[in-house]
Amino acid sequence: MTLAVAFVVLLSACSRPAPGPTGASGTLGPTPLVDPADIVSGGPPPDGIPPIDDPKFADPAAVDFLSPQEPVISLVLGHDARAYPAQILVWHEIVNDTVGGVPVTVTYCPLCNTGIAFRRPVIEGKLLDFGTSGKLYHSNLVMYDRQTDSLWPQALGQAVMGPLTGTKLELVPVQIVAWTDWVAEHPHGKVLSTDTGAYRPYGHNPYEGYDSRDSPPFALGGKADPRLPPKARVVGVQVGSDVMAFPYDRLRSAASGGWATVSAKVGGRSVVVFLEGGRGIGRRPGRDQPFSRGWRHGSVRSAPGRTHAHVPRDRGRGRG
């Protein structure tokens, strides 16, 4: 299930509980926050899916490998606007970068279709950088930091095993948008290059067929929440500890004149979710194009007393 989370979690550390099994190295440390049995091998070893540690960027005018509707993760800090194409991240999952002078890690989980960015913290004088652990937590990417080997499920944004157990990461706002929309808004931005230092068949989909509505999620563990299909797309909005999911299917059913508007209360605040297009979204199985249509997670914008979650240009075949 895809969640576009619209909140910021400040970096914090919990008190150190009693020692227990921990991070990627298997040494003792604080008691894990999750059942270690729920963190399972996804197949590759640590960094077997190689993160990008020295990202190179191209000018938008020089980019010829993206079709107009392909999704990119858009990250803007200050005057620094960057696009991270999904067709690259599907092979690497993590980019350690510095944007607008801020150290960040940009992450993408192909199994969950979640694009999330975090500010990289400094812990005891060391700037953390993240790699792929090769493990999954309920079908979600599990990162590890190379400084302490702590394990961080991407969707939680928190260390759940290892010396930094309990530490939370600060979210950096991102959107997943169609390439044509991004370049129209940021014609002088920077685009992650396919010059990654690793050979991968960018533009081919290594998860062909995974979007099938009836196929089970890989390594989900336990029972899926029965309220929605496991692969359903939602706009997720969180205010404080209150979380609400807005399923795309229900938003589409409310569409009129190409737009759907849904209002709700989340954490005591008024939230308005806008869906443009009223059609499905998703990835197309196939080898020539990993993603067939551009789409955005819900972006939440605040005004006095009201939050707006905007989901523009919803196109293509529905996922979930």
ABEGO torsion letter per residue (X at the ends): XBBBBBBBBBBBBBBBBBBBBBBAAGBBBBBBABBAAABBBAGBBBGABBBBABBBBBBAAABAABBAABBBBBBBBEABBBBBBAAAAAAAGBBBBBBGGBBBBBBBBAAAGBBBBBBBBBBGGBBBBBBBAGBBBGGBBBBBBAAAGBBBBAAAGBBABEAABGBBBBBBBBBBBBAAAAAAABAABBBBBABAGBBBBBGBBAABGAABAABBBBGAEEBBBAABBAABBBBBBBBEABBBBBBAAAAAAABBGGBBBBBBBBGGBBBBBBBBGGBBBEBBBEAABABABBBBBBBBBBBBGBBBBBBBGBBEBBBX
